[in-house]
């Protein structure tokens, strides 16, 4: 489940209808409900992708998502749930762009940082709580309208950097997403690209 109040209040227009404080409360209520009623379901995905595609840096993308995750676990502790209660079933969602070695290093660094946060700040006991489950989608805003077949190569490099960084889940954008909804041919080619990598 996305269930990320930052994405809804910063990138989308939810803040016009509900305050960030209330959106955060609902996010935590949802986690509590899902952990109690669907315990094998990932109860939240902290979304950095939309922030990055909206114009933040890769460091800011990850910093905001980590801050949200830290505050969420802290709030759940206030509600009487230990850090392992949430952390074993949460995930992160990242955008990967064209700085190949930078993207690999960024993902490896944030995975190590998350492990340390969970181990030393929250004293997590479950090894699964210290893992950074993450999904990476290649950067849609990095695609170009001109010579769109070159986007296949761009996306392949984005995807390879995600794999080398340790992503568990991956989506490669279709080459024609710079100017249209992906065609069937572009979607199949993106899938084959991912399978080859």
Long-range contacts (C-beta under 8 A, 24 or more apart in sequence): 1-30, 1-34, 1-41, 1-42, 1-43, 1-44, 1-45, 2-44, 2-45, 2-47, 2-93, 3-27, 3-30, 3-31, 3-34, 3-43, 3-44, 3-45, 4-44, 4-45, 4-46, 4-47, 4-65, 4-68, 5-68, 6-46, 6-47, 6-51, 6-64, 6-65, 6-68, 7-47, 7-50, 7-51, 10-51, 10-54, 10-64, 11-50, 11-51, 11-54, 24-71, 24-72, 24-75, 27-72, 28-72, 28-75, 28-76, 28-79, 31-72, 31-76, 31-86, 32-76, 32-79, 32-81, 34-89, 35-81, 35-85, 35-86, 35-89, 39-89, 40-89, 41-89, 42-89, 42-90, 42-91, 42-133, 43-86, 43-89, 43-90, 44-72, 44-86, 44-90, 44-91, 45-90, 45-91, 45-92, 45-93, 45-135, 46-72, 46-90, 46-91, 46-92, 46-93, 47-92, 47-93, 48-92, 48-93, 48-94, 48-95, 49-93, 49-94, 49-95, 49-137, 50-95, 52-94, 52-95, 52-97, 52-139, 53-95, 53-139, 53-140, 53-141, 58-95, 58-97, 58-99, 58-102, 58-103, 58-106, 59-106, 61-94, 61-95, 62-94, 62-106, 62-110, 65-92, 65-93, 66-110, 66-113, 66-114, 66-117, 69-114, 70-117, 70-121, 73-122, 77-122, 83-118, 83-122, 83-123, 83-124, 83-129, 84-124, 84-125, 84-126, 84-129, 87-118, 87-122, 87-124, 87-126, 87-128, 87-129, 87-130, 88-126, 88-128, 88-129, 90-133, 91-133, 91-134, 91-135, 92-132, 92-133, 92-134, 92-135, 93-134, 93-135, 93-136, 93-137, 94-134, 94-135, 94-136, 94-137, 94-162, 94-167, 95-136, 95-137, 95-138, 95-139, 96-136, 96-137, 96-138, 96-139, 96-158, 96-159, 96-161, 96-162, 96-165, 97-139, 97-141, 97-142, 97-158, 98-139, 98-142, 98-154, 98-157, 98-158, 100-157, 100-160, 100-161, 101-161, 103-158, 103-161, 103-162, 103-165, 104-161, 104-164, 104-165, 105-165, 106-165, 107-134, 107-136, 107-161, 107-162, 107-165, 107-166, 107-167, 108-165, 108-166, 111-165, 111-166, 132-166, 133-168, 133-169, 134-166, 134-167, 134-168, 134-169, 135-167, 135-168, 135-169, 135-170, 135-171, 136-162, 136-165, 136-167, 136-169, 136-170, 136-171, 137-170, 137-171, 137-172, 137-173, 138-162, 138-171, 138-172, 138-173, 139-173, 140-173, 140-177, 140-178, 143-173, 143-175, 143-177, 143-178, 144-178, 145-178, 145-179, 148-175, 148-176, 148-178, 148-179, 149-175, 150-175, 151-175, 151-176, 151-177, 151-178, 152-189, 152-190, 152-193, 155-190, 155-193, 156-193, 156-197, 159-193, 159-194, 159-197, 160-197, 163-197, 170-194
